[in-house]
Amino acid sequence: MPAHTADTRASELAAFIDCHFAERGLAPEALIAESWYRSINQHRLDPSLRHVDNILSAAEIRQHQAQHQAYLSIAGQGVNGLARRVVDAGFAVLLSDADGITLDARLPQDPQRYTRAGLIVGARWDESIAGTNGIGTALASEQALTIHRQEHFLAANARLSCSVSPIFDAQNQLLGCLNATCLHNEGPKQAQHLTLHLVMLYARLIENTHFRQCYRDRLTLALKAHDDITDLANEQLLALDEGGRVIGANRAAFLAQPGQLLGQRIEQLLPATIDELLDLTRGGARGTQLRAPNSEHIIEVGLRVPAGYGQQAIPSRPAAVPSHPDLEQLAGGDAQLQQGVRRLRKVLDKDICILITGETGTGKEAFARAIHQASQRHAGPFVALNCAAIPESLIESELFGYRSGSFTGANRKGMKGKLELANGGTLFLDEIGDMPAHLQTRLLRVLAERELQPLGAETAVALDIQVVSATHQDLSAMIGEKRFREDLYYRLCGMRVCLPALRERSDRGQLIERVLARLPGGARVRLSDEARQCLEGYAWPGNVRQLLNTLRYALALAEDGLIECDCLPEELFTPPAARVTPALGLRLGDQVGDAEARHLLGVLRNERWNISSAAEAAGISRSTLYRKMKRYGIVPPNLVD
């Protein structure tokens, strides 16, 4: 922030404090002043309140703890370690989630004093509820801090002194907070300095434990300065995929590395490749020292190699790419997708179903696989079912399974359904819009109860699965037509990820280069300027799937390591007006590439060219639909010459 802007803001905050908090006689630091400002102007809270109803019910607490069981399990050792050092000194230790709800607590003797102050499991400390406070403000600012006595926004909390550190996951997203709070501390705020550093240390230990748990089956690096005393809070941890790209890191690494860390190759961070690191560390058996890029500092480097990694013959292979790209690679440089991936990582492992929408060929299954790999269930199975590719009579047994002897003609050993096969992992329901109506009800019940009763089974099977669905259809329109259950839609659409069409992606040129490089022999071939312009300017009705097939074709025809225009399929040069789709008998006008024309085509196809149904689905009158069909040169198949 420019100096004059910072000075102006400081003056505004000083005037605000004089107006609302003059009686406190405090000159708080900017972080606390900003929180006071938010509490009044954004959250509309009253600082004089003596009581706030911020405690969840017992049932809500149990449900919330169940949703965060993995986090609680990982953080438990850190909570216990901090409690052993501060509880006897009169501190309560609290662990919260990213919403500011306390999930775990360790209290000193005479716990009633602390519970009356709200220092209990199930209390909500988000700033929007409790104003400025240790947990809520640490989450809002993403900084470790101490909120001392009257620095709390609410008068009811003025007896508390809270030292808090946020906890981040391996994608730099908030998991929650670790908090040490004492009551009636008459000493100065500076007296809490050591307590704050102790809380920060245990928060970093929780983060590192979470990192190692997530990436126990991956290559990981530990980096620290050579001349620095061993400091766990500053040790950088990085997880790498098979291609040497960073797929996860601890908070220290994110703070130390400028810019976008995820997706960077290790050669951008260290003067060594994976193969060289394996050689230098003798397969992870010893540490090594490297000079930091653009610096004279020496870095201590430790490499952890998971069991069986040597069987992948890393040193003898050329620079390879992962079999399945991760979320950051799929998002590429497109701002819309990058934002979607950031939001997506926040909901992973929180029992939220994900619905992926987008045109055919936009990569919905690739995203589903990347979601699975990024989740804590990545070691479990990824099971896919295409609801449109299986006959309706077989979907029920494919999805729900059956036990032996259930019906005539059944497999003697029975058959596990996709739901049961996916237990402990991810179930991907592709083309969910094509699921028969009678099975939608049964699927809804299974997802709500988290248990499955296969046909012929005497007992139910408990399910622990992440459900990811995908469709290219307009489910909202299908709900209006009674072809898709509304309650199932809301169950499946806990979060919606909309994949843009290839023609709409801002990083189209980069994506073309990346797809080409991933194909066998593609890294040794380049595009001519004319071929690149043709590929980037094409409308790609088949999206990434069509692009992939086009580049495979071009690679087969390329000579001397160069793809030129004559290596590309003829359809890339055919004007839209000249194209006819034989299967549907469509003649399209010059504007068939227009978004409205494509939408109308999709609606007409879905409605089997029933004009009344299509007009209703599109939300327009029949006469308007006819006019638009004429404008875009869309002709029903039965009227083609």
Secondary structure, DSSP 8 states (H G I E B T S, - for coil): --HHHHHHHHHHHHHHHHHHSGGG-----HHHHHHHHHHHHTT---TT-S----B--HHHHHHHHHHTHHHHHHHHHHHHHHHHHHGGGTEEEEEEETTSBEEEEE--SSTHHHHHTT-STTBB--HHHH-S-HHHHHHHHTS-EEEEGGGSSSGGGTTEEEEEEEEE-TTS-EEEEEEEEEES--S-GGGGHHHHHHHHHHHHHHHHHHHHHHTTTSEEEEEEETTS---TTT-EEEEE-TTSBEEEE-HHHHHHS-S--TT-BGGGTSS--HHHHHHHTTTTTS-EEEE-TTSS-EEEEEEE--TTGGGG-GGGS-S---SS--HHHHHTT-HHHHHHHHHHHHHTTSS--EEEE-STTS-HHHHHHHHHHHSTTTTS-EEEEETTTS-HHHHHHHHHEE-TTSSTT--TT-EE-HHHHTTTSEEEEETGGGS-HHHHHHHHHHHHHTEE--BT-SS-EE---EEEEEESS-HHHHHHTTSS-HHHHHHH-SEEEE---GGG-TTHHHHHHHHHHHSTTGGG-EE-HHHHHHHHHS--TTHHHHHHHHHHHHHHH-BTTEE-GGGS-GGGTS-GGG-EETTTTEE--TTTTSHHHHHHHHHHHHTTT-HHHHHHHHTS-HHHHHHHHHHHT---GGG--
